[in-house]
């Protein structure tokens, strides 16, 4: 979006010096990271629209874009003014009726898939709130963003960026080659076809359409399924019992943490409201958090030794709080000698990396099913300022990878199709994909060919 991914270490990591967890499940994290990477830079969506992305990319219209849902952003006049797309969607009866029909169809398919997997005792993930997430991602979001994009095309909006999350969500839940996953993918294909037809018939502007993914999916087995414990459980067995360990794996812990953070942000906003509203919100916040205040995870406590386990699929970054700076593997080994041995010997862990006393990256264990050339990627990650004191990846057997989250497919590490994204360009495109070695390389192409012209176009229109 901005040609800068400096300091972005994946989907979830920790900034120890600030005692702060960064996760792209949380709006405040996305907003803060976007502020950092966009400083002094122009987003490639300048003057355009962003639908279901993590960042706005400088877009004029941002719908379901995570960074805009940070508490400090939700009442902005500009954001409220963008709600016209929802009004248009609701007033267009055909869209509304089609969406309602899709909701019923998808709910029926979800029940059928769950029943079939249960009947034949196939491997499956706990349902939890997945049926609701599926309906939101695979129907409501998909229909609204498609309608929004087609409306923008008619308006002649210069750039539009959409993310279709449905396949990713169901792949994590049921596997990348599950028939239902392919069914969702075909549904996304149909929406892309509608958008392509709209661009072909557009009279106000010529559009180039790029279709790409930022990663693939590798079939995975959850660590808990195969070994009967979480990664934090393994760490707990090899460290003192009074050591407090939080792991971003259990969904209830993630919800509790993110809910607590959002409540704190909203509390600060209410300071600017009349006293009555502030007092009312304080009562609501107190009621919501009073039941289990000690269980709120990932809160840095200076007075207590803690371990923070940040899982991102098959990759996990482990942080210790007995020092704000990155801690050398030798020092962790001296303090918790059984821990390093347990990690090294565990068959579910394929890679272990970190830094030595001299600040240089060290790979203590390497998975034989991974290419040796990939070691450079782990070395680069280990040497990053905010990477974990210990970085581990689940074992890869050439087909499946061990996943530290409860997912049946994973990405965020190395091994298999997770490292095989695709990129489809329009006919006659001058982009040489063989020259792309980093996602930021795409920024230069899109900025030079599209974004840099936006300011001049707007001046000409005036």
Order of alpha helices (4+ residues) and beta strands (2+ residues): beta-beta-alpha-beta-beta-alpha-alpha-alpha-alpha-alpha-beta-alpha-alpha-beta-beta-alpha-alpha-beta-alpha-alpha-beta-beta-alpha-alpha-beta-beta-alpha-beta-beta-beta-beta-alpha-alpha
